[in-house]
Amino acid sequence: MNASSRPPEDEGLPRGYQFKPEYELTPRMVKARLDEAPMSVLLIDCRTQPEWDLVHIPGSVHIPLDEIEERAEEARPEPGQVVALICHHGVRSLRAALALRALGIPGAMSVAGGIECWALTADPRLKRYERTGGVCRPLS
């Protein structure tokens, strides 16, 4: 990984995270933008219903990954708005961002590290959880 592919050190990603700036934003980047201008970000949560029910970021829109293509019109941004997708750890949201790009939303971005990283670095008030075999359990 070269220096240009790394976010600033204060962005809070786990050590060794392979940040992809052409496809990802860090949780701190998205949170700062939301705090500054809430309508400048369309935050789409592509996790499952049980995950959403357990914890989600206020103001986010829930479109599960398996519905992203059929509901792509809901992900069309207003002028000047960034589309940021979030999941648990960043894998599904990257897939969702790539799917939306293929469907004509070229700026769709994944939130690196997902809601787990968001809870650790951007908003520690959010509950953390583990997901095993489709079952979600809050972490104490």
N, CA, C and O atoms as CSV, one atom per row, in Angstrom:
chain,resi,resn,atom,element,x,y,z
A,1,MET,N,N,0.858,-1.170,0.000
A,1,MET,CA,C,0.000,0.000,0.000
A,1,MET,C,C,0.901,1.228,0.000
A,1,MET,O,O,1.811,1.341,0.821
A,2,ASN,N,N,0.638,2.156,-0.935
A,2,ASN,CA,C,1.438,3.361,-0.962
A,2,ASN,C,C,0.776,4.455,-0.144
A,2,ASN,O,O,-0.382,4.330,0.253
A,3,ALA,N,N,1.515,5.531,0.107
A,3,ALA,CA,C,1.024,6.602,0.968
A,3,ALA,C,C,-0.260,7.226,0.441
A,3,ALA,O,O,-1.102,7.646,1.236
A,4,SER,N,N,-0.435,7.297,-0.865
A,4,SER,CA,C,-1.631,7.939,-1.409
A,4,SER,C,C,-2.891,7.105,-1.195
A,4,SER,O,O,-3.997,7.632,-1.322
A,5,SER,N,N,-2.755,5.814,-0.874
A,5,SER,CA,C,-3.939,4.987,-0.669
A,5,SER,C,C,-4.313,4.892,0.808
A,5,SER,O,O,-5.274,4.210,1.164
A,6,ARG,N,N,-3.555,5.578,1.671
A,6,ARG,CA,C,-3.854,5.564,3.099
A,6,ARG,C,C,-4.576,6.837,3.509
A,6,ARG,O,O,-4.216,7.925,3.061
A,7,PRO,N,N,-5.598,6.711,4.360
A,7,PRO,CA,C,-6.233,7.922,4.872
A,7,PRO,C,C,-5.308,8.548,5.904
A,7,PRO,O,O,-4.355,7.903,6.342
A,8,PRO,N,N,-5.563,9.777,6.298
A,8,PRO,CA,C,-4.759,10.366,7.377
A,8,PRO,C,C,-4.775,9.461,8.599
A,8,PRO,O,O,-5.768,8.782,8.863
A,9,GLU,N,N,-3.679,9.451,9.342
A,9,GLU,CA,C,-3.547,8.564,10.500
A,9,GLU,C,C,-4.665,8.761,11.524
A,9,GLU,O,O,-5.010,7.823,12.242
A,10,ASP,N,N,-5.227,9.947,11.599
A,10,ASP,CA,C,-6.244,10.203,12.609
A,10,ASP,C,C,-7.645,9.774,12.171
A,10,ASP,O,O,-8.622,10.119,12.836
A,11,GLU,N,N,-7.764,9.042,11.084
A,11,GLU,CA,C,-9.077,8.622,10.600
A,11,GLU,C,C,-9.608,7.384,11.316
A,11,GLU,O,O,-10.765,7.016,11.115
A,12,GLY,N,N,-8.805,6.742,12.135
A,12,GLY,CA,C,-9.305,5.696,13.006
A,12,GLY,C,C,-9.503,4.315,12.408
A,12,GLY,O,O,-10.207,3.496,12.998
A,13,LEU,N,N,-8.914,4.031,11.272
A,13,LEU,CA,C,-9.051,2.677,10.719
A,13,LEU,C,C,-8.097,1.728,11.426
A,13,LEU,O,O,-7.048,2.148,11.914
A,14,PRO,N,N,-8.455,0.451,11.484
A,14,PRO,CA,C,-7.570,-0.513,12.146
A,14,PRO,C,C,-6.193,-0.539,11.481
A,14,PRO,O,O,-6.069,-0.351,10.271
A,15,ARG,N,N,-5.177,-0.772,12.287
A,15,ARG,CA,C,-3.810,-0.867,11.779
A,15,ARG,C,C,-3.760,-1.913,10.665
A,15,ARG,O,O,-4.266,-3.023,10.826
A,16,GLY,N,N,-3.151,-1.555,9.543
A,16,GLY,CA,C,-3.007,-2.466,8.423
A,16,GLY,C,C,-4.205,-2.519,7.482
A,16,GLY,O,O,-4.181,-3.250,6.492
A,17,TYR,N,N,-5.248,-1.756,7.777
A,17,TYR,CA,C,-6.432,-1.757,6.915
A,17,TYR,C,C,-6.038,-1.287,5.519
A,17,TYR,O,O,-5.359,-0.271,5.372
A,18,GLN,N,N,-6.460,-2.016,4.507
A,18,GLN,CA,C,-6.151,-1.679,3.118
A,18,GLN,C,C,-7.203,-0.708,2.574
A,18,GLN,O,O,-8.099,-1.105,1.829
A,19,PHE,N,N,-7.084,0.555,2.951
A,19,PHE,CA,C,-8.035,1.583,2.558
A,19,PHE,C,C,-8.008,1.794,1.047
A,19,PHE,O,O,-6.943,1.898,0.438
A,20,LYS,N,N,-9.204,1.856,0.452
A,20,LYS,CA,C,-9.352,2.026,-0.997
A,20,LYS,C,C,-10.034,3.377,-1.249
A,20,LYS,O,O,-11.261,3.426,-1.340
A,21,PRO,N,N,-9.275,4.469,-1.363
A,21,PRO,CA,C,-9.869,5.810,-1.443
A,21,PRO,C,C,-10.778,6.035,-2.648
A,21,PRO,O,O,-11.621,6.932,-2.625
A,22,GLU,N,N,-10.620,5.247,-3.679
A,22,GLU,CA,C,-11.503,5.395,-4.842
A,22,GLU,C,C,-12.878,4.777,-4.608
A,22,GLU,O,O,-13.816,5.027,-5.366
A,23,TYR,N,N,-12.993,3.960,-3.543
A,23,TYR,CA,C,-14.248,3.263,-3.247
A,23,TYR,C,C,-14.750,3.478,-1.825
A,23,TYR,O,O,-15.902,3.161,-1.529
A,24,GLU,N,N,-13.909,4.010,-0.941
A,24,GLU,CA,C,-14.258,4.072,0.478
A,24,GLU,C,C,-14.080,5.467,1.079
A,24,GLU,O,O,-13.278,6.284,0.628
A,25,LEU,N,N,-14.876,5.685,2.122
A,25,LEU,CA,C,-14.731,6.827,3.014
A,25,LEU,C,C,-14.582,6.242,4.410
A,25,LEU,O,O,-15.113,5.167,4.686
A,26,THR,N,N,-13.875,6.924,5.288
A,26,THR,CA,C,-13.772,6.413,6.656
A,26,THR,C,C,-15.011,6.841,7.441
A,26,THR,O,O,-15.675,7.810,7.072
A,27,PRO,N,N,-15.325,6.123,8.523
A,27,PRO,CA,C,-16.452,6.548,9.357
A,27,PRO,C,C,-16.305,7.988,9.843
A,27,PRO,O,O,-17.283,8.736,9.867
A,28,ARG,N,N,-15.109,8.376,10.226
A,28,ARG,CA,C,-14.904,9.747,10.702
A,28,ARG,C,C,-15.163,10.772,9.607
A,28,ARG,O,O,-15.702,11.845,9.879
A,29,MET,N,N,-14.785,10.455,8.375
A,29,MET,CA,C,-15.050,11.373,7.250
A,29,MET,C,C,-16.555,11.572,7.074
A,29,MET,O,O,-17.029,12.700,6.930
A,30,VAL,N,N,-17.299,10.465,7.086
A,30,VAL,CA,C,-18.748,10.530,6.872
A,30,VAL,C,C,-19.420,11.231,8.049
A,30,VAL,O,O,-20.290,12.079,7.849
A,31,LYS,N,N,-19.026,10.887,9.270
A,31,LYS,CA,C,-19.625,11.506,10.461
A,31,LYS,C,C,-19.378,13.017,10.460
A,31,LYS,O,O,-20.284,13.791,10.768
A,32,ALA,N,N,-18.166,13.437,10.116
A,32,ALA,CA,C,-17.860,14.869,10.086
A,32,ALA,C,C,-18.739,15.591,9.072
A,32,ALA,O,O,-19.242,16.685,9.327
A,33,ARG,N,N,-18.909,14.958,7.924
A,33,ARG,CA,C,-19.751,15.572,6.895
A,33,ARG,C,C,-21.208,15.628,7.347
A,33,ARG,O,O,-21.883,16.633,7.125
A,34,LEU,N,N,-21.695,14.570,7.971
A,34,LEU,CA,C,-23.064,14.552,8.497
A,34,LEU,C,C,-23.257,15.621,9.573
A,34,LEU,O,O,-24.284,16.298,9.611
A,35,ASP,N,N,-22.258,15.765,10.445
A,35,ASP,CA,C,-22.346,16.765,11.508
A,35,ASP,C,C,-22.362,18.179,10.936
A,35,ASP,O,O,-23.064,19.056,11.440
A,36,GLU,N,N,-21.585,18.389,9.884
A,36,GLU,CA,C,-21.469,19.715,9.268
A,36,GLU,C,C,-22.693,20.057,8.417
A,36,GLU,O,O,-23.227,21.164,8.497
A,37,ALA,N,N,-23.123,19.110,7.614
A,37,ALA,CA,C,-24.251,19.344,6.699
A,37,ALA,C,C,-25.002,18.031,6.508
A,37,ALA,O,O,-24.720,17.296,5.562
A,38,PRO,N,N,-25.957,17.722,7.391
A,38,PRO,CA,C,-26.637,16.415,7.368
A,38,PRO,C,C,-27.207,16.010,6.010
A,38,PRO,O,O,-27.186,14.829,5.664
A,39,MET,N,N,-27.704,16.950,5.252
A,39,MET,CA,C,-28.315,16.596,3.968
A,39,MET,C,C,-27.281,16.369,2.857
A,39,MET,O,O,-27.647,16.044,1.728
A,40,SER,N,N,-25.994,16.539,3.176
A,40,SER,CA,C,-24.961,16.351,2.160
A,40,SER,C,C,-24.576,14.888,1.976
A,40,SER,O,O,-23.799,14.557,1.081
A,41,VAL,N,N,-25.121,14.007,2.826
A,41,VAL,CA,C,-24.815,12.573,2.762
A,41,VAL,C,C,-26.114,11.784,2.741
A,41,VAL,O,O,-26.998,11.994,3.572
A,42,LEU,N,N,-26.217,10.875,1.782
A,42,LEU,CA,C,-27.284,9.880,1.778
A,42,LEU,C,C,-26.638,8.605,2.309
A,42,LEU,O,O,-25.952,7.899,1.570
A,43,LEU,N,N,-26.857,8.311,3.594
A,43,LEU,CA,C,-26.245,7.158,4.247
A,43,LEU,C,C,-27.209,5.985,4.145
A,43,LEU,O,O,-28.309,6.014,4.696
A,44,ILE,N,N,-26.776,4.958,3.433
A,44,ILE,CA,C,-27.600,3.773,3.201
A,44,ILE,C,C,-27.002,2.592,3.960
A,44,ILE,O,O,-25.832,2.253,3.781
A,45,ASP,N,N,-27.806,1.982,4.793
A,45,ASP,CA,C,-27.403,0.827,5.585
A,45,ASP,C,C,-27.875,-0.422,4.850
A,45,ASP,O,O,-29.076,-0.630,4.683
A,46,CYS,N,N,-26.940,-1.245,4.416
A,46,CYS,CA,C,-27.297,-2.420,3.601
A,46,CYS,C,C,-27.245,-3.723,4.400
A,46,CYS,O,O,-27.124,-4.801,3.818
A,47,ARG,N,N,-27.336,-3.631,5.714
A,47,ARG,CA,C,-27.331,-4.829,6.554
A,47,ARG,C,C,-28.718,-5.478,6.579
A,47,ARG,O,O,-29.674,-4.950,6.012
A,48,THR,N,N,-28.807,-6.607,7.233
A,48,THR,CA,C,-30.069,-7.339,7.333
A,48,THR,C,C,-31.015,-6.637,8.315
A,48,THR,O,O,-30.601,-5.769,9.083
A,49,GLN,N,N,-32.280,-7.028,8.273
A,49,GLN,CA,C,-33.265,-6.449,9.188
A,49,GLN,C,C,-32.895,-6.664,10.660
A,49,GLN,O,O,-32.981,-5.716,11.440
A,50,PRO,N,N,-32.482,-7.882,11.074
A,50,PRO,CA,C,-32.109,-8.059,12.485
A,50,PRO,C,C,-30.941,-7.156,12.910
A,50,PRO,O,O,-30.922,-6.654,14.034
A,51,GLU,N,N,-29.980,-6.952,12.021
A,51,GLU,CA,C,-28.863,-6.061,12.353
A,51,GLU,C,C,-29.362,-4.620,12.511
A,51,GLU,O,O,-29.007,-3.927,13.464
A,52,TRP,N,N,-30.192,-4.184,11.554
A,52,TRP,CA,C,-30.768,-2.836,11.596
A,52,TRP,C,C,-31.574,-2.640,12.886
A,52,TRP,O,O,-31.462,-1.607,13.547
A,53,ASP,N,N,-32.389,-3.646,13.234
A,53,ASP,CA,C,-33.215,-3.552,14.433
A,53,ASP,C,C,-32.366,-3.421,15.700
A,53,ASP,O,O,-32.767,-2.749,16.650
A,54,LEU,N,N,-31.205,-4.058,15.713
A,54,LEU,CA,C,-30.323,-4.025,16.880
A,54,LEU,C,C,-29.675,-2.650,17.041
A,54,LEU,O,O,-29.625,-2.109,18.145
A,55,VAL,N,N,-29.183,-2.095,15.947
A,55,VAL,CA,C,-28.512,-0.787,16.003
A,55,VAL,C,C,-28.418,-0.216,14.593
A,55,VAL,O,O,-28.149,-0.939,13.633
A,56,HIS,N,N,-28.640,1.071,14.485
A,56,HIS,CA,C,-28.404,1.768,13.213
A,56,HIS,C,C,-28.113,3.230,13.491
A,56,HIS,O,O,-28.399,3.743,14.572
A,57,ILE,N,N,-27.549,3.878,12.516
A,57,ILE,CA,C,-27.174,5.284,12.639
A,57,ILE,C,C,-28.411,6.129,12.338
A,57,ILE,O,O,-29.023,5.981,11.280
A,58,PRO,N,N,-28.777,7.010,13.263
A,58,PRO,CA,C,-29.945,7.863,13.026
A,58,PRO,C,C,-29.825,8.618,11.692
A,58,PRO,O,O,-28.774,9.167,11.359
A,59,GLY,N,N,-30.926,8.626,10.949
A,59,GLY,CA,C,-30.946,9.309,9.662
A,59,GLY,C,C,-30.557,8.441,8.489
A,59,GLY,O,O,-30.731,8.840,7.337
A,60,SER,N,N,-30.025,7.243,8.766
A,60,SER,CA,C,-29.659,6.353,7.657
A,60,SER,C,C,-30.912,5.725,7.063
A,60,SER,O,O,-31.956,5.642,7.710
A,61,VAL,N,N,-30.779,5.285,5.809
A,61,VAL,CA,C,-31.867,4.636,5.081
A,61,VAL,C,C,-31.541,3.152,4.999
A,61,VAL,O,O,-30.419,2.782,4.654
A,62,HIS,N,N,-32.506,2.305,5.311
A,62,HIS,CA,C,-32.263,0.861,5.291
A,62,HIS,C,C,-32.658,0.263,3.945
A,62,HIS,O,O,-33.836,0.219,3.590
A,63,ILE,N,N,-31.657,-0.194,3.207
A,63,ILE,CA,C,-31.883,-0.948,1.971
A,63,ILE,C,C,-30.960,-2.164,2.038
A,63,ILE,O,O,-29.779,-2.049,1.713
A,64,PRO,N,N,-31.469,-3.325,2.450
A,64,PRO,CA,C,-30.622,-4.519,2.549
A,64,PRO,C,C,-29.916,-4.828,1.226
A,64,PRO,O,O,-30.442,-4.557,0.147
A,65,LEU,N,N,-28.739,-5.389,1.332
A,65,LEU,CA,C,-27.935,-5.703,0.152
A,65,LEU,C,C,-28.733,-6.476,-0.892
A,65,LEU,O,O,-28.615,-6.202,-2.087
A,66,ASP,N,N,-29.543,-7.438,-0.457
A,66,ASP,CA,C,-30.279,-8.249,-1.431
A,66,ASP,C,C,-31.409,-7.475,-2.119
A,66,ASP,O,O,-32.065,-8.015,-3.010
A,67,GLU,N,N,-31.647,-6.227,-1.721
A,67,GLU,CA,C,-32.663,-5.389,-2.365
A,67,GLU,C,C,-32.056,-4.191,-3.089
A,67,GLU,O,O,-32.781,-3.381,-3.669
A,68,ILE,N,N,-30.734,-4.076,-3.058
A,68,ILE,CA,C,-30.075,-2.866,-3.543
A,68,ILE,C,C,-30.341,-2.604,-5.027
A,68,ILE,O,O,-30.548,-1.455,-5.418
A,69,GLU,N,N,-30.340,-3.633,-5.847
A,69,GLU,CA,C,-30.562,-3.413,-7.285
A,69,GLU,C,C,-31.995,-2.995,-7.574
A,69,GLU,O,O,-32.223,-2.073,-8.358
A,70,GLU,N,N,-32.960,-3.656,-6.956
A,70,GLU,CA,C,-34.367,-3.305,-7.232
A,70,GLU,C,C,-34.765,-1.972,-6.612
A,70,GLU,O,O,-35.750,-1.367,-7.034
A,71,ARG,N,N,-34.014,-1.507,-5.619
A,71,ARG,CA,C,-34.341,-0.233,-4.961
A,71,ARG,C,C,-33.310,0.855,-5.249
A,71,ARG,O,O,-33.203,1.834,-4.512
A,72,ALA,N,N,-32.559,0.673,-6.320
A,72,ALA,CA,C,-31.480,1.611,-6.655
A,72,ALA,C,C,-31.961,3.051,-6.805
A,72,ALA,O,O,-31.213,3.981,-6.502
A,73,GLU,N,N,-33.177,3.248,-7.260
A,73,GLU,CA,C,-33.690,4.621,-7.421
A,73,GLU,C,C,-33.720,5.365,-6.091
A,73,GLU,O,O,-33.581,6.588,-6.061
A,74,GLU,N,N,-33.900,4.638,-4.996
A,74,GLU,CA,C,-33.899,5.261,-3.666
A,74,GLU,C,C,-32.502,5.734,-3.274
A,74,GLU,O,O,-32.344,6.530,-2.349
A,75,ALA,N,N,-31.493,5.238,-3.984
A,75,ALA,CA,C,-30.107,5.590,-3.680
A,75,ALA,C,C,-29.579,6.704,-4.578
A,75,ALA,O,O,-28.406,7.068,-4.488
A,76,ARG,N,N,-30.425,7.242,-5.433
A,76,ARG,CA,C,-29.990,8.346,-6.299
A,76,ARG,C,C,-29.817,9.604,-5.458
A,76,ARG,O,O,-30.752,10.036,-4.783
A,77,PRO,N,N,-28.629,10.188,-5.497
A,77,PRO,CA,C,-28.378,11.361,-4.669
A,77,PRO,C,C,-28.952,12.642,-5.261
A,77,PRO,O,O,-29.150,12.755,-6.471
A,78,GLU,N,N,-29.209,13.587,-4.391
A,78,GLU,CA,C,-29.539,14.944,-4.813
A,78,GLU,C,C,-28.231,15.599,-5.258
A,78,GLU,O,O,-27.157,15.123,-4.892
A,79,PRO,N,N,-28.298,16.666,-6.029
A,79,PRO,CA,C,-27.052,17.358,-6.419
A,79,PRO,C,C,-26.215,17.727,-5.189
A,79,PRO,O,O,-26.727,18.275,-4.213
A,80,GLY,N,N,-24.933,17.417,-5.258
A,80,GLY,CA,C,-24.017,17.721,-4.169
A,80,GLY,C,C,-24.026,16.730,-3.023
A,80,GLY,O,O,-23.276,16.890,-2.060
A,81,GLN,N,N,-24.857,15.715,-3.110
A,81,GLN,CA,C,-24.973,14.723,-2.042
A,81,GLN,C,C,-24.060,13.528,-2.319
A,81,GLN,O,O,-23.948,13.078,-3.459
A,82,VAL,N,N,-23.418,13.024,-1.284
A,82,VAL,CA,C,-22.580,11.838,-1.361
A,82,VAL,C,C,-23.422,10.638,-0.950
A,82,VAL,O,O,-24.177,10.710,0.020
A,83,VAL,N,N,-23.295,9.527,-1.687
A,83,VAL,CA,C,-23.948,8.274,-1.309
A,83,VAL,C,C,-22.908,7.422,-0.587
A,83,VAL,O,O,-21.897,7.030,-1.169
A,84,ALA,N,N,-23.172,7.142,0.694
A,84,ALA,CA,C,-22.271,6.327,1.505
A,84,ALA,C,C,-23.046,5.114,1.993
A,84,ALA,O,O,-24.119,5.248,2.582
A,85,LEU,N,N,-22.504,3.939,1.748
A,85,LEU,CA,C,-23.143,2.691,2.159
A,85,LEU,C,C,-22.386,2.090,3.325
A,85,LEU,O,O,-21.156,2.120,3.374
A,86,ILE,N,N,-23.149,1.539,4.271
A,86,ILE,CA,C,-22.529,0.965,5.462
A,86,ILE,C,C,-23.128,-0.409,5.753
A,86,ILE,O,O,-24.316,-0.646,5.532
A,87,CYS,N,N,-22.284,-1.301,6.251
A,87,CYS,CA,C,-22.731,-2.623,6.702
A,87,CYS,C,C,-22.053,-2.882,8.046
A,87,CYS,O,O,-21.772,-1.936,8.782
A,88,HIS,N,N,-21.791,-4.118,8.373
A,88,HIS,CA,C,-21.180,-4.429,9.663
A,88,HIS,C,C,-19.673,-4.166,9.656
A,88,HIS,O,O,-19.158,-3.496,10.551
A,89,HIS,N,N,-18.960,-4.689,8.647
A,89,HIS,CA,C,-17.506,-4.538,8.593
A,89,HIS,C,C,-16.997,-3.922,7.289
A,89,HIS,O,O,-15.793,-3.707,7.153
A,90,GLY,N,N,-17.867,-3.634,6.338
A,90,GLY,CA,C,-17.441,-2.980,5.106
A,90,GLY,C,C,-17.407,-3.851,3.868
A,90,GLY,O,O,-17.144,-3.345,2.777
A,91,VAL,N,N,-17.663,-5.132,3.998
A,91,VAL,CA,C,-17.625,-6.028,2.838
A,91,VAL,C,C,-18.899,-5.902,2.008
A,91,VAL,O,O,-18.838,-5.681,0.798
A,92,ARG,N,N,-20.046,-6.042,2.657
A,92,ARG,CA,C,-21.310,-5.927,1.919
A,92,ARG,C,C,-21.518,-4.521,1.369
A,92,ARG,O,O,-22.046,-4.359,0.269
A,93,SER,N,N,-21.110,-3.511,2.118
A,93,SER,CA,C,-21.303,-2.136,1.640
A,93,SER,C,C,-20.429,-1.857,0.418
A,93,SER,O,O,-20.827,-1.082,-0.452
A,94,LEU,N,N,-19.266,-2.461,0.336
A,94,LEU,CA,C,-18.431,-2.300,-0.856
A,94,LEU,C,C,-19.119,-2.962,-2.055
A,94,LEU,O,O,-19.129,-2.403,-3.152
A,95,ARG,N,N,-19.690,-4.143,-1.848
A,95,ARG,CA,C,-20.442,-4.804,-2.918
A,95,ARG,C,C,-21.625,-3.953,-3.354
A,95,ARG,O,O,-21.889,-3.820,-4.549
A,96,ALA,N,N,-22.342,-3.373,-2.384
A,96,ALA,CA,C,-23.498,-2.529,-2.687
A,96,ALA,C,C,-23.063,-1.277,-3.450
A,96,ALA,O,O,-23.731,-0.870,-4.400
A,97,ALA,N,N,-21.960,-0.672,-3.046
A,97,ALA,CA,C,-21.458,0.523,-3.735
A,97,ALA,C,C,-21.094,0.202,-5.181
A,97,ALA,O,O,-21.395,0.975,-6.091
A,98,LEU,N,N,-20.451,-0.931,-5.386
A,98,LEU,CA,C,-20.089,-1.330,-6.754
A,98,LEU,C,C,-21.338,-1.617,-7.587
A,98,LEU,O,O,-21.387,-1.278,-8.769
A,99,ALA,N,N,-22.338,-2.237,-6.978
A,99,ALA,CA,C,-23.592,-2.497,-7.693
A,99,ALA,C,C,-24.263,-1.185,-8.087
A,99,ALA,O,O,-24.738,-1.047,-9.214
A,100,LEU,N,N,-24.306,-0.224,-7.171
A,100,LEU,CA,C,-24.924,1.067,-7.493
A,100,LEU,C,C,-24.138,1.813,-8.573
A,100,LEU,O,O,-24.726,2.470,-9.431
A,101,ARG,N,N,-22.821,1.709,-8.527
A,101,ARG,CA,C,-22.013,2.328,-9.583
A,101,ARG,C,C,-22.366,1.729,-10.944
A,101,ARG,O,O,-22.483,2.446,-11.938
A,102,ALA,N,N,-22.532,0.413,-10.977
A,102,ALA,CA,C,-22.888,-0.263,-12.230
A,102,ALA,C,C,-24.286,0.137,-12.699
A,102,ALA,O,O,-24.600,0.033,-13.884
A,103,LEU,N,N,-25.121,0.593,-11.770
A,103,LEU,CA,C,-26.488,1.003,-12.093
A,103,LEU,C,C,-26.607,2.509,-12.315
A,103,LEU,O,O,-27.712,3.053,-12.329
A,104,GLY,N,N,-25.479,3.175,-12.486
A,104,GLY,CA,C,-25.506,4.594,-12.837
A,104,GLY,C,C,-25.391,5.576,-11.693
A,104,GLY,O,O,-25.766,6.739,-11.843
A,105,ILE,N,N,-24.882,5.139,-10.556
A,105,ILE,CA,C,-24.621,6.046,-9.438
A,105,ILE,C,C,-23.107,6.007,-9.207
A,105,ILE,O,O,-22.624,5.313,-8.312
A,106,PRO,N,N,-22.366,6.763,-10.028
A,106,PRO,CA,C,-20.915,6.625,-10.078
A,106,PRO,C,C,-20.167,6.984,-8.801
A,106,PRO,O,O,-19.059,6.487,-8.599
A,107,GLY,N,N,-20.711,7.809,-7.946
A,107,GLY,CA,C,-20.001,8.222,-6.742
A,107,GLY,C,C,-20.309,7.418,-5.503
A,107,GLY,O,O,-19.874,7.791,-4.414
A,108,ALA,N,N,-21.051,6.318,-5.629
A,108,ALA,CA,C,-21.391,5.511,-4.450
A,108,ALA,C,C,-20.108,5.023,-3.772
A,108,ALA,O,O,-19.198,4.512,-4.425
A,109,MET,N,N,-20.057,5.193,-2.446
A,109,MET,CA,C,-18.866,4.850,-1.676
A,109,MET,C,C,-19.245,3.958,-0.497
A,109,MET,O,O,-20.355,4.043,0.027
A,110,SER,N,N,-18.325,3.117,-0.095
A,110,SER,CA,C,-18.502,2.250,1.063
A,110,SER,C,C,-17.872,2.919,2.286
A,110,SER,O,O,-16.857,3.606,2.168
A,111,VAL,N,N,-18.471,2.719,3.446
A,111,VAL,CA,C,-17.876,3.206,4.691
A,111,VAL,C,C,-16.906,2.127,5.169
A,111,VAL,O,O,-17.318,1.028,5.541
A,112,ALA,N,N,-15.619,2.455,5.153
A,112,ALA,CA,C,-14.562,1.513,5.517
A,112,ALA,C,C,-14.747,1.008,6.946
A,112,ALA,O,O,-14.940,1.795,7.873
A,113,GLY,N,N,-14.686,-0.298,7.111
A,113,GLY,CA,C,-14.783,-0.893,8.440
A,113,GLY,C,C,-16.192,-1.009,8.989
A,113,GLY,O,O,-16.400,-1.597,10.050
A,114,GLY,N,N,-17.171,-0.447,8.269
A,114,GLY,CA,C,-18.571,-0.583,8.622
A,114,GLY,C,C,-18.970,0.047,9.946
A,114,GLY,O,O,-18.258,0.873,10.515
A,115,ILE,N,N,-20.142,-0.380,10.413
A,115,ILE,CA,C,-20.688,0.184,11.649
A,115,ILE,C,C,-19.843,-0.219,12.860
A,115,ILE,O,O,-19.874,0.454,13.890
A,116,GLU,N,N,-19.099,-1.301,12.740
A,116,GLU,CA,C,-18.181,-1.706,13.812
A,116,GLU,C,C,-17.109,-0.635,13.997
A,116,GLU,O,O,-16.860,-0.189,15.117
A,117,CYS,N,N,-16.484,-0.228,12.912
A,117,CYS,CA,C,-15.459,0.815,12.988
A,117,CYS,C,C,-16.095,2.153,13.371
A,117,CYS,O,O,-15.490,2.939,14.099
A,118,TRP,N,N,-17.306,2.414,12.886
A,118,TRP,CA,C,-18.024,3.645,13.234
A,118,TRP,C,C,-18.204,3.723,14.765
A,118,TRP,O,O,-17.951,4.763,15.374
A,119,ALA,N,N,-18.642,2.615,15.369
A,119,ALA,CA,C,-18.865,2.588,16.817
A,119,ALA,C,C,-17.558,2.744,17.591
A,119,ALA,O,O,-17.552,3.304,18.688
A,120,LEU,N,N,-16.470,2.264,17.040
A,120,LEU,CA,C,-15.178,2.352,17.725
A,120,LEU,C,C,-14.520,3.716,17.560
A,120,LEU,O,O,-13.792,4.158,18.449
A,121,THR,N,N,-14.766,4.397,16.426
A,121,THR,CA,C,-13.994,5.607,16.150
A,121,THR,C,C,-14.805,6.877,15.919
A,121,THR,O,O,-14.283,7.977,16.099
A,122,ALA,N,N,-16.063,6.748,15.525
A,122,ALA,CA,C,-16.843,7.937,15.182
A,122,ALA,C,C,-17.963,8.219,16.180
A,122,ALA,O,O,-18.281,9.380,16.434
A,123,ASP,N,N,-18.565,7.178,16.747
A,123,ASP,CA,C,-19.666,7.369,17.686
A,123,ASP,C,C,-19.730,6.192,18.654
A,123,ASP,O,O,-20.441,5.219,18.407
A,124,PRO,N,N,-18.989,6.282,19.753
A,124,PRO,CA,C,-18.947,5.159,20.700
A,124,PRO,C,C,-20.266,4.899,21.429
A,124,PRO,O,O,-20.366,3.929,22.180
A,125,ARG,N,N,-21.278,5.741,21.223
A,125,ARG,CA,C,-22.595,5.494,21.832
A,125,ARG,C,C,-23.334,4.353,21.129
A,125,ARG,O,O,-24.252,3.764,21.700
A,126,LEU,N,N,-22.933,4.040,19.887
A,126,LEU,CA,C,-23.595,2.951,19.150
A,126,LEU,C,C,-23.225,1.603,19.753
A,126,LEU,O,O,-22.079,1.370,20.140
A,127,LYS,N,N,-24.221,0.718,19.824
A,127,LYS,CA,C,-23.985,-0.648,20.302
A,127,LYS,C,C,-23.136,-1.390,19.288
A,127,LYS,O,O,-23.289,-1.224,18.077
A,128,ARG,N,N,-22.241,-2.207,19.807
A,128,ARG,CA,C,-21.479,-3.124,18.954
A,128,ARG,C,C,-22.119,-4.508,19.090
A,128,ARG,O,O,-22.764,-4.813,20.093
A,129,TYR,N,N,-21.929,-5.328,18.073
A,129,TYR,CA,C,-22.519,-6.668,18.092
A,129,TYR,C,C,-21.667,-7.622,17.281
A,129,TYR,O,O,-20.799,-7.210,16.511
A,130,GLU,N,N,-21.933,-8.898,17.468
A,130,GLU,CA,C,-21.313,-9.916,16.634
A,130,GLU,C,C,-22.422,-10.610,15.871
A,130,GLU,O,O,-23.554,-10.720,16.342
A,131,ARG,N,N,-22.079,-11.072,14.696
A,131,ARG,CA,C,-23.049,-11.753,13.839
A,131,ARG,C,C,-22.460,-13.104,13.477
A,131,ARG,O,O,-21.448,-13.184,12.781
A,132,THR,N,N,-23.093,-14.155,13.948
A,132,THR,CA,C,-22.616,-15.513,13.687
A,132,THR,C,C,-23.773,-16.344,13.176
A,132,THR,O,O,-24.794,-16.475,13.852
A,133,GLY,N,N,-23.625,-16.902,11.995
A,133,GLY,CA,C,-24.667,-17.743,11.434
A,133,GLY,C,C,-25.989,-17.006,11.268
A,133,GLY,O,O,-27.061,-17.598,11.393
A,134,GLY,N,N,-25.904,-15.726,10.988
A,134,GLY,CA,C,-27.109,-14.934,10.795
A,134,GLY,C,C,-27.758,-14.453,12.072
A,134,GLY,O,O,-28.768,-13.751,12.027
A,135,VAL,N,N,-27.186,-14.825,13.233
A,135,VAL,CA,C,-27.724,-14.414,14.520
A,135,VAL,C,C,-26.871,-13.264,15.051
A,135,VAL,O,O,-25.642,-13.337,15.054
A,136,CYS,N,N,-27.541,-12.204,15.500
A,136,CYS,CA,C,-26.845,-11.033,16.030
A,136,CYS,C,C,-26.914,-11.031,17.542
A,136,CYS,O,O,-27.982,-11.214,18.126
A,137,ARG,N,N,-25.760,-10.822,18.177
A,137,ARG,CA,C,-25.701,-10.747,19.631
A,137,ARG,C,C,-24.957,-9.484,20.027
A,137,ARG,O,O,-23.840,-9.253,19.564
A,138,PRO,N,N,-25.569,-8.652,20.891
A,138,PRO,CA,C,-24.870,-7.456,21.364
A,138,PRO,C,C,-23.596,-7.834,22.129
A,138,PRO,O,O,-23.560,-8.838,22.840
A,139,LEU,N,N,-22.577,-7.028,21.971
A,139,LEU,CA,C,-21.354,-7.206,22.763
A,139,LEU,C,C,-21.522,-6.396,24.039
A,139,LEU,O,O,-22.113,-5.316,24.026
A,140,SER,N,N,-20.999,-6.921,25.137
A,140,SER,CA,C,-21.161,-6.177,26.389
A,140,SER,C,C,-20.156,-5.070,26.522
A,140,SER,O,O,-20.159,-4.351,27.521
